[in-house]
Amino acid sequence: MKKIIPFCLLCFFCLNAAAQFKADSIAYQRQRAKINAMLAVRTEKFGQYDESLSKHTGIFGLQTKKDIRRSNNILMDIVKTDNNIYRELKILLEYRTFQQNQVQDQSKETEHIATESMYTINRLQDQLLKLKKQNEENIKLQDKASLNFKIIVFILVIIILFLLKNQIRRKETNL
């Protein structure tokens, strides 16, 4: 019974922490999926950029200003996508850091609760030992008191018998 209560408390806090971790983990997974989608879009845009570099629509197979502008526009889109990816990666890293901090905090809290539970259990065990000793002393005192009462009753019975015997003798001598 003594070990069941701290175990139940520990399980309760672990389940609570697991539920919170699961919610944070889902957000982390969504953020990863978002970044992976953005990387796929970037890969597609880079393919378009590579393709636009190989297009030469000008005279004698040279690139025109329009070809170069199209390539530059695609390159600017890639840069914007990269910036968005970096921003989302920062958010993802913040999630990760938040999760790590949360796990550390929960670990410290669980350790603190376990320590407090151990302290409480030890304190209660000490009190139980004191109460057992006190109970044993009370039983000893009660046994002594009972023995003293029996001795007193025995002595009183002897005195009463002795007095009755003396009274009977007096009556017999008076007769």
Contact map, one row per residue, 1 for C-alpha under 8 A:
1111100000000000000000000000000000000000000000000000000000000000000000000000000000000000000000000000000000000000000000000000000000000000000000000000000000000000000000000000000
1111110000000000000000000000000000000000000000000000000000000000000000000000000000000000000000000000000000000000000000001000000000000000000000000000000000000000000000000000000
1111111000000000000000000000000000000000000000000000000000000000000000000000000000000000000000000000000000000000000000000000000000000000000000000000000000000000000000000000000
1111111100000000000000000000000000000000000000000000000000000000000000000000000000000000000000000000000000000000000000000000000000000000000000000000000000000000000000000000000
1111111110000000000000000000000000000000000000000000000000000000000000000000000000000000000000000000000000000000000000000000000000000000000000000000000000000000000000000000000
0111111111000000000000000000000000000000000000000000000000000000000000000000000000000000000000000000000000000000010010000000000000000000000000000000000000000000000000000000000
0011111111100000000000000000000000000000000000000000000000000000000000000000000000000000000000000000000000000000000000000000000000000000000000000000000000000000000000000000000
0001111111110000000000000000000000000000000000000000000000000000000000000000000000000000000000000000000000000000000000000000000000000000000000000000000000000000000000000000000
0000111111111000000000000000000000000000000000000000000000000000000000000000000000000000000000000000000000000000000000000000000000000000000000000000000000000000000000000000000
0000011111111100000000000000000000000000000000000000000000000000000000000000000000000000000000000000000000000100110000000000000000000000000000000000000000000000000000000000000
0000001111111110000000000000000000000000000000000000000000000000000000000000000000000000000000000000000000000000000000000000000000000000000000000000000000000000000000000000000
0000000111111111000000000000000000000000000000000000000000000000000000000000000000000000000000000000000000000000000000000000000000000000000000000000000000000000000000000000000
0000000011111111100000000000000000000000000000000000000000000000000000000000000000000000000000000000000000000100000000000000000000000000000000000000000000000000000000000000000
0000000001111111110000000000000000000000000000000000000000000000000000000000000000000000000000000000000000000100000000000000000000000000000000000000000000000000000000000000000
0000000000111111111000000000000000000000000000000000000000000000000000000000000000000000000000000000000000000000000000000000000000000000000000000000000000000000000000000000000
0000000000011111111100000000000000000000000000000000000000000000000000000000000000000000000000000000000000000000000000000000000000000000000000000000000000000000000000000000000
0000000000001111111110000000000000000000000000000000000000000000000000000000000000000000000000000000000001000000000000000000000000000000000000000000000000000000000000000000000
0000000000000111111111000000000000000000000000000000000000000000000000000000000000000000000000000000000000000000000000000000000000000000000000000000000000000000000000000000000
0000000000000011111111100000000000000000000000000000000000000000000000000000000000000000000000000000000000000000000000000000000000000000000000000000000000000000000000000000000
0000000000000001111111110000000000000000000000000000000000000000000000000000000000000000000000000000000000000000000000000000000000000000000000000000000000000000000000000000000
0000000000000000111111111000000000000000000000000000000000000000000000000000000000000000000000000010000000000000000000000000000000000000000000000000000000000000000000000000000
0000000000000000011111111100000000000000000000000000000000000000000000000000000000000000000000000000000000000000000000000000000000000000000000000000000000000000000000000000000
0000000000000000001111111110000000000000000000000000000000000000000000000000000000000000000000000000000000000000000000000000000000000000000000000000000000000000000000000000000
0000000000000000000111111111000000000000000000000000000000000000000000000000000000000000000000100010000000000000000000000000000000000000000000000000000000000000000000000000000
0000000000000000000011111111100000000000000000000000000000000000000000000000000000000000000000000000000000000000000000000000000000000000000000000000000000000000000000000000000
0000000000000000000001111111110000000000000000000000000000000000000000000000000000000000000000000000000000000000000000000000000000000000000000000000000000000000000000000000000
0000000000000000000000111111111000000000000000000000000000000000000000000000000000000000000000000000000000000000000000000000000000000000000000000000000000000000000000000000000
0000000000000000000000011111111100000000000000000000000000000000000000000000000000000000000100110000000000000000000000000000000000000000000000000000000000000000000000000000000
0000000000000000000000001111111110000000000000000000000000000000000000000000000000000000000000000000000000000000000000000000000000000000000000000000000000000000000000000000000
0000000000000000000000000111111111000000000000000000000000000000000000000000000000000000000000000000000000000000000000000000000000000000000000000000000000000000000000000000000
0000000000000000000000000011111111100000000000000000000000000000000000000000000000000001001100000000000000000000000000000000000000000000000000000000000000000000000000000000000
0000000000000000000000000001111111110000000000000000000000000000000000000000000000000000000100000000000000000000000000000000000000000000000000000000000000000000000000000000000
0000000000000000000000000000111111111000000000000000000000000000000000000000000000000000000000000000000000000000000000000000000000000000000000000000000000000000000000000000000
0000000000000000000000000000011111111100000000000000000000000000000000000000000000000000000000000000000000000000000000000000000000000000000000000000000000000000000000000000000
0000000000000000000000000000001111111110000000000000000000000000000000000000000000001001100000000000000000000000000000000000000000000000000000000000000000000000000000000000000
0000000000000000000000000000000111111111000000000000000000000000000000000000000000000000000000000000000000000000000000000000000000000000000000000000000000000000000000000000000
0000000000000000000000000000000011111111100000000000000000000000000000000000000000000000000000000000000000000000000000000000000000000000000000000000000000000000000000000000000
0000000000000000000000000000000001111111110000000000000000000000000000000000000010001000000000000000000000000000000000000000000000000000000000000000000000000000000000000000000
0000000000000000000000000000000000111111111000000000000000000000000000000000000000001000000000000000000000000000000000000000000000000000000000000000000000000000000000000000000
0000000000000000000000000000000000011111111100000000000000000000000000000000000000000000000000000000000000000000000000000000000000000000000000000000000000000000000000000000000
0000000000000000000000000000000000001111111110000000000000000000000000000000000000000000000000000000000000000000000000000000000000000000000000000000000000000000000000000000000
0000000000000000000000000000000000000111111111000000000000000000000000000000010011000000000000000000000000000000000000000000000000000000000000000000000000000000000000000000000
0000000000000000000000000000000000000011111111100000000000000000000000000000000000000000000000000000000000000000000000000000000000000000000000000000000000000000000000000000000
0000000000000000000000000000000000000001111111110000000000000000000000000000000000000000000000000000000000000000000000000000000000000000000000000000000000000000000000000000000
0000000000000000000000000000000000000000111111111000000000000000000000000100110000000000000000000000000000000000000000000000000000000000000000000000000000000000000000000000000
0000000000000000000000000000000000000000011111111100000000000000000000000110010000000000000000000000000000000000000000000000000000000000000000000000000000000000000000000000000
0000000000000000000000000000000000000000001111111110000000000000000000000000000000000000000000000000000000000000000000000000000000000000000000000000000000000000000000000000000
0000000000000000000000000000000000000000000111111111000000000000000000000100000000000000000000000000000000000000000000000000000000000000000000000000000000000000000000000000000
0000000000000000000000000000000000000000000011111111100000000000000000100110000000000000000000000000000000000000000000000000000000000000000000000000000000000000000000000000000
0000000000000000000000000000000000000000000001111111110000000000000000000000000000000000000000000000000000000000000000000000000000000000000000000000000000000000000000000000000
0000000000000000000000000000000000000000000000111111111000000000000000000000000000000000000000000000000000000000000000000000000000000000000000000000000000000000000000000000000
0000000000000000000000000000000000000000000000011111111000000000001001100000000000000000000000000000000000000000000000000000000000000000000000000000000000000000000000000000000
0000000000000000000000000000000000000000000000001111111100000000001100100000000000000000000000000000000000000000000000000000000000000000000000000000000000000000000000000000000
0000000000000000000000000000000000000000000000000111111100000000000000000000000000000000000000000000000000000000000000000000000000000000000000000000000000000000000000000000000
0000000000000000000000000000000000000000000000000011111110000010001000000000000000000000000000000000000000000000000000000000000000000000000000000000000000000000000000000000000
0000000000000000000000000000000000000000000000000000111111001111001000000000000000000000000000000000000000000000000000000000000000000000000000000000000000000000000000000000000
0000000000000000000000000000000000000000000000000000001111101111001000000000000000000000000000000000000000000000000000000000000000000000000000000000000000000000000000000000000
0000000000000000000000000000000000000000000000000000000111111111000000000000000000000000000000000000000000000000000000000000000000000000000000000000000000000000000000000000000
0000000000000000000000000000000000000000000000000000000011111100000000000000000000000000000000000000000000000000000000000000000000000000000000000000000000000000000000000000000
0000000000000000000000000000000000000000000000000000000001111100000000000000000000000000000000000000000000000000000000000000000000000000000000000000000000000000000000000000000
0000000000000000000000000000000000000000000000000000000111111110000000000000000000000000000000000000000000000000000000000000000000000000000000000000000000000000000000000000000
0000000000000000000000000000000000000000000000000000000111111111000000000000000000000000000000000000000000000000000000000000000000000000000000000000000000000000000000000000000
0000000000000000000000000000000000000000000000000000001111001111111100000000000000000000000000000000000000000000000000000000000000000000000000000000000000000000000000000000000
0000000000000000000000000000000000000000000000000000000111000111111100000000000000000000000000000000000000000000000000000000000000000000000000000000000000000000000000000000000
0000000000000000000000000000000000000000000000000000000000000011111110000000000000000000000000000000000000000000000000000000000000000000000000000000000000000000000000000000000
0000000000000000000000000000000000000000000000000000000000000011111111000000000000000000000000000000000000000000000000000000000000000000000000000000000000000000000000000000000
0000000000000000000000000000000000000000000000000001101110000011111111100000000000000000000000000000000000000000000000000000000000000000000000000000000000000000000000000000000
0000000000000000000000000000000000000000000000000000100000000011111111110000000000000000000000000000000000000000000000000000000000000000000000000000000000000000000000000000000
0000000000000000000000000000000000000000000000000000000000000000111111111000000000000000000000000000000000000000000000000000000000000000000000000000000000000000000000000000000
0000000000000000000000000000000000000000000000000001000000000000011111111100000000000000000000000000000000000000000000000000000000000000000000000000000000000000000000000000000
0000000000000000000000000000000000000000000000001001100000000000001111111110000000000000000000000000000000000000000000000000000000000000000000000000000000000000000000000000000
0000000000000000000000000000000000000000000000000000000000000000000111111111000000000000000000000000000000000000000000000000000000000000000000000000000000000000000000000000000
0000000000000000000000000000000000000000000000000000000000000000000011111111100000000000000000000000000000000000000000000000000000000000000000000000000000000000000000000000000
0000000000000000000000000000000000000000000011011000000000000000000001111111110000000000000000000000000000000000000000000000000000000000000000000000000000000000000000000000000
0000000000000000000000000000000000000000000001001000000000000000000000111111111000000000000000000000000000000000000000000000000000000000000000000000000000000000000000000000000
0000000000000000000000000000000000000000000000000000000000000000000000011111111100000000000000000000000000000000000000000000000000000000000000000000000000000000000000000000000
0000000000000000000000000000000000000000000010000000000000000000000000001111111110000000000000000000000000000000000000000000000000000000000000000000000000000000000000000000000
0000000000000000000000000000000000000000010011000000000000000000000000000111111111000000000000000000000000000000000000000000000000000000000000000000000000000000000000000000000
0000000000000000000000000000000000000000000000000000000000000000000000000011111111100000000000000000000000000000000000000000000000000000000000000000000000000000000000000000000
0000000000000000000000000000000000000000000000000000000000000000000000000001111111110000000000000000000000000000000000000000000000000000000000000000000000000000000000000000000
0000000000000000000000000000000000000100010000000000000000000000000000000000111111111000000000000000000000000000000000000000000000000000000000000000000000000000000000000000000
0000000000000000000000000000000000000000010000000000000000000000000000000000011111111100000000000000000000000000000000000000000000000000000000000000000000000000000000000000000
0000000000000000000000000000000000000000000000000000000000000000000000000000001111111110000000000000000000000000000000000000000000000000000000000000000000000000000000000000000
0000000000000000000000000000000000000000000000000000000000000000000000000000000111111111000000000000000000000000000000000000000000000000000000000000000000000000000000000000000
0000000000000000000000000000000000100110000000000000000000000000000000000000000011111111100000000000000000000000000000000000000000000000000000000000000000000000000000000000000
0000000000000000000000000000000000000000000000000000000000000000000000000000000001111111110000000000000000000000000000000000000000000000000000000000000000000000000000000000000
0000000000000000000000000000000000000000000000000000000000000000000000000000000000111111111000000000000000000000000000000000000000000000000000000000000000000000000000000000000
0000000000000000000000000000001000100000000000000000000000000000000000000000000000011111111100000000000000000000000000000000000000000000000000000000000000000000000000000000000
0000000000000000000000000000000000100000000000000000000000000000000000000000000000001111111110000000000000000000000000000000000000000000000000000000000000000000000000000000000
0000000000000000000000000000000000000000000000000000000000000000000000000000000000000111111111000000000000000000000000000000000000000000000000000000000000000000000000000000000
0000000000000000000000000000001000000000000000000000000000000000000000000000000000000011111111100000000000000000000000000000000000000000000000000000000000000000000000000000000
0000000000000000000000000001001100000000000000000000000000000000000000000000000000000001111111110000000000000000000000000000000000000000000000000000000000000000000000000000000
0000000000000000000000000000000000000000000000000000000000000000000000000000000000000000111111111000000000000000000000000000000000000000000000000000000000000000000000000000000
0000000000000000000000000000000000000000000000000000000000000000000000000000000000000000011111111100000000000000000000000000000000000000000000000000000000000000000000000000000
0000000000000000000000010001000000000000000000000000000000000000000000000000000000000000001111111110000000000000000000000000000000000000000000000000000000000000000000000000000
0000000000000000000000000001000000000000000000000000000000000000000000000000000000000000000111111111000000000000000000000000000000000000000000000000000000000000000000000000000
0000000000000000000000000000000000000000000000000000000000000000000000000000000000000000000011111111100000000000000000000000000000000000000000000000000000000000000000000000000
0000000000000000000000000000000000000000000000000000000000000000000000000000000000000000000001111111110000000000000000000000000000000000000000000000000000000000000000000000000
0000000000000000000010010000000000000000000000000000000000000000000000000000000000000000000000111111111000000000000000000000000000000000000000000000000000000000000000000000000
0000000000000000000000000000000000000000000000000000000000000000000000000000000000000000000000011111111100000000000000000000000000000000000000000000000000000000000000000000000
0000000000000000000000000000000000000000000000000000000000000000000000000000000000000000000000001111111110000000000000000000000000000000000000000000000000000000000000000000000
0000000000000000000000000000000000000000000000000000000000000000000000000000000000000000000000000111111111000000000000000000000000000000000000000000000000000000000000000000000
0000000000000000000000000000000000000000000000000000000000000000000000000000000000000000000000000011111111100000000000000000000000000000000000000000000000000000000000000000000
0000000000000000000000000000000000000000000000000000000000000000000000000000000000000000000000000001111111110000000000000000000000000000000000000000000000000000000000000000000
0000000000000000000000000000000000000000000000000000000000000000000000000000000000000000000000000000111111111000000000000000000000000000000000000000000000000000000000000000000
0000000000000000100000000000000000000000000000000000000000000000000000000000000000000000000000000000011111111100000000000000000000000000000000000000000000000000000000000000000
0000000000000000000000000000000000000000000000000000000000000000000000000000000000000000000000000000001111111110000000000000000000000000000000000000000000000000000000000000000
0000000000000000000000000000000000000000000000000000000000000000000000000000000000000000000000000000000111111111000000000000000000000000000000000000000000000000000000000000000
0000000000000000000000000000000000000000000000000000000000000000000000000000000000000000000000000000000011111111100000000000000000000000000000000000000000000000000000000000000
0000000001001100000000000000000000000000000000000000000000000000000000000000000000000000000000000000000001111111110000000000000000000000000000000000000000000000000000000000000
0000000000000000000000000000000000000000000000000000000000000000000000000000000000000000000000000000000000111111111000000000000000000000000000000000000000000000000000000000000
0000000000000000000000000000000000000000000000000000000000000000000000000000000000000000000000000000000000011111111100000000000000000000000000000000000000000000000000000000000
0000000001000000000000000000000000000000000000000000000000000000000000000000000000000000000000000000000000001111111110000000000000000000000000000000000000000000000000000000000
0000010001000000000000000000000000000000000000000000000000000000000000000000000000000000000000000000000000000111111111000000000000000000000000000000000000000000000000000000000
0000000000000000000000000000000000000000000000000000000000000000000000000000000000000000000000000000000000000011111111100000000000000000000000000000000000000000000000000000000
0000000000000000000000000000000000000000000000000000000000000000000000000000000000000000000000000000000000000001111111110000000000000000000000000000000000000000000000000000000
0000010000000000000000000000000000000000000000000000000000000000000000000000000000000000000000000000000000000000111111111000000000000000000000000000000000000000000000000000000
0000000000000000000000000000000000000000000000000000000000000000000000000000000000000000000000000000000000000000011111111100000000000000000000000000000000000000000000000000000
0000000000000000000000000000000000000000000000000000000000000000000000000000000000000000000000000000000000000000001111111110000000000000000000000000000000000000000000000000000
0000000000000000000000000000000000000000000000000000000000000000000000000000000000000000000000000000000000000000000111111111000000000000000000000000000000000000000000000000000
0100000000000000000000000000000000000000000000000000000000000000000000000000000000000000000000000000000000000000000011111111100000000000000000000000000000000000000000000000000
0000000000000000000000000000000000000000000000000000000000000000000000000000000000000000000000000000000000000000000001111111110000000000000000000000000000000000000000000000000
0000000000000000000000000000000000000000000000000000000000000000000000000000000000000000000000000000000000000000000000111111111000000000000000000000000000000000000000000000000
0000000000000000000000000000000000000000000000000000000000000000000000000000000000000000000000000000000000000000000000011111111100000000000000000000000000000000000000000000000
0000000000000000000000000000000000000000000000000000000000000000000000000000000000000000000000000000000000000000000000001111111110000000000000000000000000000000000000000000000
0000000000000000000000000000000000000000000000000000000000000000000000000000000000000000000000000000000000000000000000000111111111000000000000000000000000000000000000000000000
0000000000000000000000000000000000000000000000000000000000000000000000000000000000000000000000000000000000000000000000000011111111100000000000000000000000000000000000000000000
0000000000000000000000000000000000000000000000000000000000000000000000000000000000000000000000000000000000000000000000000001111111110000000000000000000000000000000000000000000
0000000000000000000000000000000000000000000000000000000000000000000000000000000000000000000000000000000000000000000000000000111111111000000000000000000000000000000000000000000
0000000000000000000000000000000000000000000000000000000000000000000000000000000000000000000000000000000000000000000000000000011111111100000000000000000000000000000000000000000
0000000000000000000000000000000000000000000000000000000000000000000000000000000000000000000000000000000000000000000000000000001111111110000000000000000000000000000000000000000
0000000000000000000000000000000000000000000000000000000000000000000000000000000000000000000000000000000000000000000000000000000111111111000000000000000000000000000000000000000
0000000000000000000000000000000000000000000000000000000000000000000000000000000000000000000000000000000000000000000000000000000011111111100000000000000000000000000000000000000
0000000000000000000000000000000000000000000000000000000000000000000000000000000000000000000000000000000000000000000000000000000001111111110000000000000000000000000000000000000
0000000000000000000000000000000000000000000000000000000000000000000000000000000000000000000000000000000000000000000000000000000000111111111000000000000000000000000000000000000
0000000000000000000000000000000000000000000000000000000000000000000000000000000000000000000000000000000000000000000000000000000000011111111100000000000000000000000000000000000
0000000000000000000000000000000000000000000000000000000000000000000000000000000000000000000000000000000000000000000000000000000000001111111110000000000000000000000000000000000
0000000000000000000000000000000000000000000000000000000000000000000000000000000000000000000000000000000000000000000000000000000000000111111111000000000000000000000000000000000
0000000000000000000000000000000000000000000000000000000000000000000000000000000000000000000000000000000000000000000000000000000000000011111111100000000000000000000000000000000
0000000000000000000000000000000000000000000000000000000000000000000000000000000000000000000000000000000000000000000000000000000000000001111111110000000000000000000000000000000
0000000000000000000000000000000000000000000000000000000000000000000000000000000000000000000000000000000000000000000000000000000000000000111111111000000000000000000000000000000
0000000000000000000000000000000000000000000000000000000000000000000000000000000000000000000000000000000000000000000000000000000000000000011111111100000000000000000000000000000
0000000000000000000000000000000000000000000000000000000000000000000000000000000000000000000000000000000000000000000000000000000000000000001111111110000000000000000000000000000
0000000000000000000000000000000000000000000000000000000000000000000000000000000000000000000000000000000000000000000000000000000000000000000111111111000000000000000000000000000
0000000000000000000000000000000000000000000000000000000000000000000000000000000000000000000000000000000000000000000000000000000000000000000011111111100000000000000000000000000
0000000000000000000000000000000000000000000000000000000000000000000000000000000000000000000000000000000000000000000000000000000000000000000001111111110000000000000000000000000
0000000000000000000000000000000000000000000000000000000000000000000000000000000000000000000000000000000000000000000000000000000000000000000000111111111000000000000000000000000
0000000000000000000000000000000000000000000000000000000000000000000000000000000000000000000000000000000000000000000000000000000000000000000000011111111100000000000000000000000
0000000000000000000000000000000000000000000000000000000000000000000000000000000000000000000000000000000000000000000000000000000000000000000000001111111110000000000000000000000
0000000000000000000000000000000000000000000000000000000000000000000000000000000000000000000000000000000000000000000000000000000000000000000000000111111111000000000000000000000
0000000000000000000000000000000000000000000000000000000000000000000000000000000000000000000000000000000000000000000000000000000000000000000000000011111111100000000000000000000
0000000000000000000000000000000000000000000000000000000000000000000000000000000000000000000000000000000000000000000000000000000000000000000000000001111111110000000000000000000
0000000000000000000000000000000000000000000000000000000000000000000000000000000000000000000000000000000000000000000000000000000000000000000000000000111111111000000000000000000
0000000000000000000000000000000000000000000000000000000000000000000000000000000000000000000000000000000000000000000000000000000000000000000000000000011111111100000000000000000
0000000000000000000000000000000000000000000000000000000000000000000000000000000000000000000000000000000000000000000000000000000000000000000000000000001111111110000000000000000
0000000000000000000000000000000000000000000000000000000000000000000000000000000000000000000000000000000000000000000000000000000000000000000000000000000111111111000000000000000
0000000000000000000000000000000000000000000000000000000000000000000000000000000000000000000000000000000000000000000000000000000000000000000000000000000011111111100000000000000
0000000000000000000000000000000000000000000000000000000000000000000000000000000000000000000000000000000000000000000000000000000000000000000000000000000001111111110000000000000
0000000000000000000000000000000000000000000000000000000000000000000000000000000000000000000000000000000000000000000000000000000000000000000000000000000000111111111000000000000
0000000000000000000000000000000000000000000000000000000000000000000000000000000000000000000000000000000000000000000000000000000000000000000000000000000000011111111100000000000
0000000000000000000000000000000000000000000000000000000000000000000000000000000000000000000000000000000000000000000000000000000000000000000000000000000000001111111110000000000
0000000000000000000000000000000000000000000000000000000000000000000000000000000000000000000000000000000000000000000000000000000000000000000000000000000000000111111111000000000
0000000000000000000000000000000000000000000000000000000000000000000000000000000000000000000000000000000000000000000000000000000000000000000000000000000000000011111111100000000
0000000000000000000000000000000000000000000000000000000000000000000000000000000000000000000000000000000000000000000000000000000000000000000000000000000000000001111111110000000
0000000000000000000000000000000000000000000000000000000000000000000000000000000000000000000000000000000000000000000000000000000000000000000000000000000000000000111111111000000
0000000000000000000000000000000000000000000000000000000000000000000000000000000000000000000000000000000000000000000000000000000000000000000000000000000000000000011111111100000
0000000000000000000000000000000000000000000000000000000000000000000000000000000000000000000000000000000000000000000000000000000000000000000000000000000000000000001111111110000
0000000000000000000000000000000000000000000000000000000000000000000000000000000000000000000000000000000000000000000000000000000000000000000000000000000000000000000111111111000
0000000000000000000000000000000000000000000000000000000000000000000000000000000000000000000000000000000000000000000000000000000000000000000000000000000000000000000011111111100
0000000000000000000000000000000000000000000000000000000000000000000000000000000000000000000000000000000000000000000000000000000000000000000000000000000000000000000001111111110
0000000000000000000000000000000000000000000000000000000000000000000000000000000000000000000000000000000000000000000000000000000000000000000000000000000000000000000000111111111
0000000000000000000000000000000000000000000000000000000000000000000000000000000000000000000000000000000000000000000000000000000000000000000000000000000000000000000000011111111
0000000000000000000000000000000000000000000000000000000000000000000000000000000000000000000000000000000000000000000000000000000000000000000000000000000000000000000000001111111
0000000000000000000000000000000000000000000000000000000000000000000000000000000000000000000000000000000000000000000000000000000000000000000000000000000000000000000000000111111
0000000000000000000000000000000000000000000000000000000000000000000000000000000000000000000000000000000000000000000000000000000000000000000000000000000000000000000000000011111
